[in-house]
Amino acid sequence: MNRWIFFLCGLVLYSIISCKTMHLSYKTNEKLLSAATDTAAVIQHIYKKINENAVHFQWLSAKIKATLPFYNNNENDKQNNSFTINLRIRKDSLIWMSLNGGLGFEAARIVLTLDSIKILNRINKNLTVKSIDYIESLSSFPLDFYDIQALITGHPAYYNTDLLSSSNNIIYNKNEHNYLLKSNYKKYYHINTWVNAENFKINKLIIEDAATKQSFTTLYNDFQVIDGNQLYPFQNTFKLILNQLLTTEIHLQTTKVKLNEPTTFPFKVPDKYEKVF
């Protein structure tokens, strides 16, 4: 269960889409190209549509079934560990998670704020309190609270509106279904993001550390309408490759999600729990 806790923390903190340095190429279609006479206009159009079609909320609550496959000795000896995640978000303020094992017991409770993370480990009976930078050390990728929130909700992260006027190094590739957005972040990270050309939802993200070849892949599927007219991905797969011998993935199946219903974020620490800083 400990590796579930730390792997989940690392995954839930990753960005969806990035644009901090503008080495960008994308796949587009004739209709979009005819609607924009220059690349800057196309970029503005894509990001405008992504923002318009993102999940808009102030409060979010979800119940998620998580499956973490692992291999005992070889690829043919595969087993699955399953657990449930109860997720609550107050937008731009707090993310709360409760991780429950197969028998229904709570294994851990996690709270993320703009500058900190707290992990209440009920198995080892301790409380870990760290800076939000701790998540980056777990996942090996640059993260902050807003990136984590973006990963969960499908909204662009690493987003810089000043770059929307740039038209440098842009390559057009026609595809009737997707836009492929390619960008670099901090010169070391190569980011590929696939965006559905019809609903402007993110289908796939691959980010790679050019120096270490470590990579993170996320897939979004089974988009369903919630809250009247918003599309939300009910199936997610995250895969983290740290080296040739260490690859971890997790599959998430959302079973229930509610928007804009105020909720609470209980986090009571028993007196006997050890504090870890």
Residue pairs with C-beta under 8 A, 6 or more apart in sequence:
1 83
1 99
1 101
1 107
1 108
1 123
2 121
2 123
2 124
4 66
4 68
4 81
4 83
4 99
4 107
5 99
5 107
5 108
5 110
5 119
5 121
6 138
7 68
7 138
7 240
7 248
7 250
8 66
8 85
8 97
8 99
8 110
8 250
9 110
9 117
9 119
9 135
9 138
10 135
10 138
10 139
10 140
10 240
11 139
11 151
11 238
11 240
11 250
12 95
12 97
12 148
12 151
12 152
13 112
13 135
13 136
13 138
13 139
13 143
13 147
13 148
13 151
14 139
14 141
14 143
14 147
14 148
14 151
14 205
14 207
14 216
14 218
14 238
15 143
15 147
15 150
15 151
15 157
15 158
15 191
15 205
15 207
16 150
16 151
16 154
16 155
16 156
16 157
16 193
16 202
16 205
16 218
17 50
17 150
17 156
17 157
17 158
17 159
17 181
17 191
17 193
17 195
17 202
17 205
18 156
18 157
18 158
18 159
18 183
18 185
18 189
18 191
18 193
18 207
19 47
19 156
19 158
19 159
19 160
19 163
19 181
19 183
20 158
20 160
20 163
20 183
20 185
20 186
21 163
21 183
21 184
21 185
21 186
21 187
22 163
22 166
22 168
22 169
22 183
23 168
23 169
23 182
23 183
23 184
24 43
24 169
24 170
24 181
24 182
24 183
25 169
25 170
25 171
25 172
25 173
25 180
25 181
25 182
26 42
26 46
26 170
26 171
26 172
26 173
26 179
26 180
26 181
26 182
27 173
27 174
27 175
27 178
27 179
27 180
27 197
28 42
28 46
28 172
28 173
28 174
28 175
28 179
28 197
29 174
29 175
29 176
29 197
30 174
32 42
32 45
32 46
32 197
33 42
33 172
35 45
36 42
36 44
36 45
38 167
39 167
39 170
39 172
40 164
40 165
40 166
40 167
42 170
43 163
43 164
43 166
43 167
43 170
44 164
46 179
46 181
46 195
46 200
47 156
47 159
47 164
49 200
50 155
50 156
50 195
50 200
50 202
51 155
51 156
52 200
53 199
53 200
53 201
53 231
54 153
54 154
54 155
54 156
55 153
55 154
55 155
55 230
55 231
55 232
55 259
56 230
57 89
57 91
57 153
57 227
57 259
57 260
58 90
58 91
58 260
59 88
59 89
59 90
59 91
59 259
59 260
59 261
59 262
59 263
60 87
60 88
60 89
60 91
60 152
60 153
60 257
60 258
60 259
61 86
61 87
61 88
61 89
61 257
61 258
61 261
61 263
62 85
62 86
62 87
62 88
62 254
62 256
62 257
62 258
63 84
63 85
63 86
63 87
63 254
63 255
63 256
63 257
64 84
64 85
64 86
64 87
64 252
64 253
64 254
64 255
65 82
65 84
65 85
65 252
65 253
65 254
65 255
66 82
66 83
66 84
66 85
66 250
66 251
66 252
66 253
67 80
67 81
67 82
67 250
67 251
67 252
67 253
68 80
68 81
68 82
68 83
68 248
68 249
68 250
68 251
69 78
69 79
69 80
69 81
69 249
69 251
70 78
70 79
70 80
70 81
71 77
71 78
71 79
72 79
81 102
82 102
83 99
83 100
83 101
83 102
83 107
84 99
84 100
85 97
85 98
85 99
85 100
85 252
86 97
86 98
86 100
87 95
87 96
87 97
87 152
88 95
88 96
88 97
88 263
88 265
89 95
89 96
89 149
89 152
89 153
90 265
91 149
92 114
92 146
92 149
93 113
93 114
94 111
94 112
94 113
94 265
95 110
95 111
95 112
95 145
95 148
95 149
95 152
96 109
96 110
96 111
96 112
96 265
96 267
97 109
97 110
97 111
98 106
98 108
98 109
98 110
99 106
99 107
99 108
99 109
99 110
100 106
100 107
101 107
105 122
106 122
107 121
107 122
107 123
108 119
108 120
108 121
108 122
108 123
109 119
109 120
109 122
109 267
110 117
110 118
110 119
110 120
111 117
111 118
111 265
111 267
112 118
112 132
112 135
112 145
112 148
113 132
113 145
114 132
114 144
114 145
115 131
115 132
115 145
116 129
116 130
116 131
116 132
117 128
117 129
117 130
117 131
117 132
117 134
117 135
118 127
118 128
118 129
118 130
118 267
119 127
119 128
119 130
120 127
120 267
120 269
120 273
121 127
121 128
125 270
125 272
125 273
125 274
126 273
126 274
126 275
126 276
127 269
127 273
127 274
127 275
127 276
128 276
128 277
129 275
129 276
129 277
130 277
132 143
132 144
132 145
135 143
135 148
136 142
136 143
139 216
139 240
140 209
140 212
140 214
140 242
141 189
141 207
141 209
141 214
141 216
142 185
142 186
142 189
146 157
147 157
147 158
149 155
150 156
150 157
151 157
151 218
154 201
154 202
154 220
154 232
154 233
158 185
158 191
173 180
175 197
176 197
177 196
177 197
177 198
178 194
178 195
178 196
178 197
178 203
179 194
179 195
179 197
180 192
180 193
180 194
180 195
181 191
181 192
181 193
181 194
181 195
182 190
182 191
182 192
182 193
183 190
183 191
183 193
184 190
184 191
185 191
185 207
187 210
188 209
188 210
188 211
189 207
189 208
189 209
189 210
190 207
190 208
190 210
191 205
191 206
191 207
191 208
192 204
192 205
192 206
192 207
193 202
193 204
193 205
194 202
194 203
194 204
194 205
195 201
195 202
195 203
196 202
196 203
199 223
199 231
201 220
201 223
201 231
201 233
202 220
203 219
203 220
203 221
204 217
204 218
204 219
204 220
205 216
205 217
205 218
206 215
206 216
206 217
207 215
207 216
207 217
208 214
208 215
208 216
209 215
214 240
214 241
214 242
214 243
215 240
215 241
216 238
216 239
216 240
216 241
217 237
217 238
217 239
217 241
218 236
218 237
218 238
218 239
219 235
219 236
219 237
220 233
220 235
220 236
221 233
221 234
221 235
221 236
221 237
222 233
222 234
222 235
223 231
223 232
223 233
223 234
224 231
224 232
224 234
225 231
225 232
226 232
226 257
226 259
227 259
227 260
230 259
232 254
232 257
233 254
234 253
234 254
234 255
234 257
235 251
235 252
235 253
235 254
236 251
236 252
236 254
237 249
237 250
237 251
237 252
238 249
238 250
238 252
239 247
239 248
239 249
240 247
240 248
240 249
241 247
242 248
